[in-house]
Amino acid sequence: MNLNISIGPLVSLLAGILILVMPRLLNYIVAIYLIVMGLLGLFGSGSLRI
Protein backbone atom coordinates (compact mmCIF):
# COMPACT_ATOMS: atom_id res chain seq x y z
CA MET A 1 0.00 0.00 0.00
CA ASN A 2 1.44 3.36 -1.03
CA LEU A 3 0.43 6.48 0.85
CA ASN A 4 1.79 9.84 -0.26
CA ILE A 5 1.88 12.45 2.48
CA SER A 6 2.86 16.00 1.66
CA ILE A 7 5.01 17.53 4.38
CA GLY A 8 4.23 21.19 3.62
CA PRO A 9 0.55 21.13 4.63
CA LEU A 10 1.33 19.03 7.71
CA VAL A 11 3.93 21.54 8.90
CA SER A 12 1.50 24.40 8.21
CA LEU A 13 -1.24 22.68 10.19
CA LEU A 14 1.07 22.02 13.11
CA ALA A 15 2.32 25.62 13.08
CA GLY A 16 -1.25 26.94 13.03
CA ILE A 17 -2.28 24.78 15.97
CA LEU A 18 0.78 25.82 17.97
CA ILE A 19 0.07 29.50 17.29
CA LEU A 20 -3.51 29.08 18.52
CA VAL A 21 -2.40 27.22 21.66
CA MET A 22 0.69 29.32 22.46
CA PRO A 23 0.44 32.80 20.86
CA ARG A 24 3.57 34.00 22.69
CA LEU A 25 5.68 31.63 20.59
CA LEU A 26 4.52 33.17 17.29
CA ASN A 27 7.97 34.47 16.29
CA TYR A 28 9.67 31.14 16.96
CA ILE A 29 6.96 29.12 15.22
CA VAL A 30 7.11 31.31 12.11
CA ALA A 31 10.92 31.16 12.05
CA ILE A 32 10.97 27.37 12.38
CA TYR A 33 8.27 27.04 9.72
CA LEU A 34 10.24 29.17 7.27
CA ILE A 35 13.44 27.22 7.93
CA VAL A 36 11.70 23.86 7.45
CA MET A 37 10.00 25.00 4.24
CA GLY A 38 13.30 26.36 2.92
CA LEU A 39 15.14 23.14 3.67
CA LEU A 40 12.40 21.06 2.07
CA GLY A 41 12.54 23.26 -1.00
CA LEU A 42 16.31 22.91 -1.28
CA PHE A 43 16.84 19.27 -0.40
CA GLY A 44 13.56 17.40 -0.62
CA SER A 45 10.58 16.96 -2.82
CA GLY A 46 8.27 17.90 0.05
CA SER A 47 6.53 14.54 0.27
CA LEU A 48 7.02 11.28 2.09
CA ARG A 49 6.27 7.91 0.55
CA ILE A 50 5.00 5.48 3.15
C-alpha positions as CSV (number, residue, x, y, z in Angstrom):
1,M,0.0,0.0,0.0
2,N,1.4,3.4,-1.0
3,L,0.4,6.5,0.8
4,N,1.8,9.8,-0.3
5,I,1.9,12.5,2.5
6,S,2.9,16.0,1.7
7,I,5.0,17.5,4.4
8,G,4.2,21.2,3.6
9,P,0.5,21.1,4.6
10,L,1.3,19.0,7.7
11,V,3.9,21.5,8.9
12,S,1.5,24.4,8.2
13,L,-1.2,22.7,10.2
14,L,1.1,22.0,13.1
15,A,2.3,25.6,13.1
16,G,-1.2,26.9,13.0
17,I,-2.3,24.8,16.0
18,L,0.8,25.8,18.0
19,I,0.1,29.5,17.3
20,L,-3.5,29.1,18.5
21,V,-2.4,27.2,21.7
22,M,0.7,29.3,22.5
23,P,0.4,32.8,20.9
24,R,3.6,34.0,22.7
25,L,5.7,31.6,20.6
26,L,4.5,33.2,17.3
27,N,8.0,34.5,16.3
28,Y,9.7,31.1,17.0
29,I,7.0,29.1,15.2
30,V,7.1,31.3,12.1
31,A,10.9,31.2,12.0
32,I,11.0,27.4,12.4
33,Y,8.3,27.0,9.7
34,L,10.2,29.2,7.3
35,I,13.4,27.2,7.9
36,V,11.7,23.9,7.5
37,M,10.0,25.0,4.2
38,G,13.3,26.4,2.9
39,L,15.1,23.1,3.7
40,L,12.4,21.1,2.1
41,G,12.5,23.3,-1.0
42,L,16.3,22.9,-1.3
43,F,16.8,19.3,-0.4
44,G,13.6,17.4,-0.6
45,S,10.6,17.0,-2.8
46,G,8.3,17.9,0.0
47,S,6.5,14.5,0.3
48,L,7.0,11.3,2.1
49,R,6.3,7.9,0.6
50,I,5.0,5.5,3.2
